[in-house]
């Protein structure tokens, strides 16, 4: 019985250790998205309200994206990329 409990603990512990770096990478990517979205918007002299209206999303969601309080869906990442004429890879920090 003890060996079974130890094995279960080890399995749980190691699975969390493997997932942890993925979580960190995801948060870094979303932080880059937030920064690049704000940068693109300001470079073009657009308000958050204008971007929200043009993308068909709420003002609050654009604000949340820029402050990294909410993550965009894949569809919304594609919308933002088309809107600013950049690649999704650029928005996510996967290319310069």
C-alpha positions in Angstrom: 0.0 0.0 0.0 2.8 2.5 0.9 4.5 1.9 -2.5 1.3 2.7 -4.3 0.8 6.0 -2.4 4.4 7.0 -3.0 4.1 6.2 -6.7 0.9 8.2 -7.0 2.6 11.2 -5.2 5.7 10.9 -7.5 3.6 10.8 -10.6 1.5 13.8 -9.5 4.7 15.7 -8.5 6.5 15.1 -11.7 3.5 15.8 -13.9 3.2 19.2 -12.3 6.9 19.9 -12.8 6.6 19.2 -16.5 3.5 21.4 -16.8 5.0 24.3 -14.9 7.4 25.5 -17.7 4.5 25.4 -20.2 2.5 27.7 -17.9 5.4 30.2 -17.6 5.9 30.2 -21.4 2.2 30.8 -21.9 2.1 33.8 -19.6 5.2 35.3 -21.2 3.6 34.9 -24.7 0.4 36.6 -23.4 2.4 39.4 -21.8 4.1 40.0 -25.2 0.7 40.0 -26.9 -0.5 42.7 -24.4 2.6 44.9 -25.0 2.5 44.6 -28.8 -1.2 45.3 -29.0 -0.9 48.4 -27.0 2.2 49.5 -29.0 0.5 48.9 -32.4 -2.6 50.8 -31.2 -0.7 53.8 -29.9 1.6 53.9 -33.0 -1.5 54.3 -35.2 -3.1 56.9 -32.8 -6.1 54.7 -32.1 -8.2 54.6 -29.0 -9.1 51.3 -27.3 -12.7 52.2 -28.1 -12.0 52.5 -31.8 -10.1 49.2 -31.9 -12.9 47.4 -29.9 -15.6 48.8 -32.3 -13.6 47.8 -35.4 -12.9 44.3 -34.1 -16.4 43.8 -32.9 -15.5 43.2 -29.2 -16.2 45.2 -26.1 -14.0 48.1 -24.9 -13.5 46.2 -21.7 -12.0 43.2 -23.5 -9.5 45.3 -25.3 -8.5 46.9 -22.0 -8.2 43.5 -20.4 -6.0 42.3 -23.3 -3.7 45.3 -23.0 -3.4 44.9 -19.2 -2.9 41.1 -19.5 -6.0 40.4 -17.4 -7.7 38.3 -20.1 -6.4 36.1 -22.9 -7.7 36.5 -26.4 -9.1 33.5 -28.3 -7.3 32.2 -31.3 -10.0 33.8 -33.5 -9.5 37.2 -31.8 -5.7 36.9 -32.2 -6.3 36.4 -35.9 -8.7 39.4 -36.0 -6.1 41.6 -34.3 -3.4 40.4 -36.7 -5.5 41.2 -39.8 -6.6 44.6 -38.3 -3.0 45.8 -37.7 -1.6 43.9 -40.8 0.9 41.9 -38.8 1.3 38.2 -38.3 -0.1 36.3 -35.3 3.5 35.1 -34.7 4.5 38.8 -34.3 1.7 39.4 -31.8 2.7 36.4 -29.8 6.4 37.2 -29.8 7.3 34.3 -32.0 8.8 36.5 -34.6 10.1 40.1 -34.8 
